[in-house]
Amino acid sequence: MAALDLLGRRWTLRVIWELHRSGAPIGFRDLQRRCDAMSSSVLSARLTDLREAGIAAPTDETTWRLTPLGEDLVTAMGPLLDWSRTWAEQR
């Protein structure tokens, strides 16, 4: 239930997706831009949540990346992505 609570928070999945999609550490401002210019306070809160959960980590003072656990989460969400594509085609 704790994982579902974390993943259900607004913007959390988008932040995870953008960190994964970047393929390399990404800066706070670039990540904010990729997330449709969400507020800096919300992005900061989501990154803190993900850091505390061991899903994302800062690489230095300005960039972020997914941890191996975060990459495992993206892999685990693969079937949901497949399902969502099928669902979208049927709408």
N, C-alpha and C positions, 0 to 999 in steps of 0.2 A: 504494500500500500504506500510505503514511503516513496518508492520509485515513481509510482503513478502520480502521487502528489507533486513531486518535483517536475516531472515531465508535463503535467497539466497546467503548470503556471504559464501565464501569458508570455509569449516570446521565447520560452525555453527551447522548444524544438527548432525554432528558426535559428537561434544562436548556434545550437549544435550542428544543424545542417550547414550553416555558413562556415563554421570552423572546419567542418569536414570537407566541404566543397573547395575551400581555398587551397588545400593540399600542402600548405606551408603555414608557419606562424603568421598571424594577421594582427595588425595594429587595431587599437580601440576605435579610432575614427573611421578606418576603412570598414571594420565590422559594423559599426553604427550605420554607415552609408548602405551597406549591403542589406541591412535589416530595415530598409525603408525609413531611415533617419529616425529610429525610435529614440526616445529621450535618453540622455546620458545617464540619468539616475536609474532608469529601468535596466539599461544594459549593464551598468555597474552591479546592480543587485543580482541580475541573472548570472553574470560571470562569477560573482561571489558564491551564489548557490551551487554552481557547477564545480567551482574549485573545492568547496567544502565536501561535495559528493565524490570528488576524485575523478570527475569526468573531463574537466578542462584545467589547464594550468598556465600560468604566465611563463613565458620563456625568458623574459627580461622585464624591464620596467614598462615597456610599451606594447608588447605583442603577446598573443595568446595562441594556444594550440589545444587540440584534443589529446588526452592521455591515451595510453593503450586501452584502458577501461572504457573511455569515451568512444574509441574506434570500435571496440567490441559492441557497444550499444548501437552504433550505426549499423553494424552488420546484423545484429539481432532485429533491428527494425526493418530489414530488407523485405520480409514477407508482408509487412504492413504497407510498404511502398508499392509492392506488386499488386496487392489488393486494391489500393487506392487508385491505381491506374485503370484497373478493370472497372471499378465503380464510376470513375469519371467518364469512361467511354459509354457507359450505360445510361448516363444522365441526359 
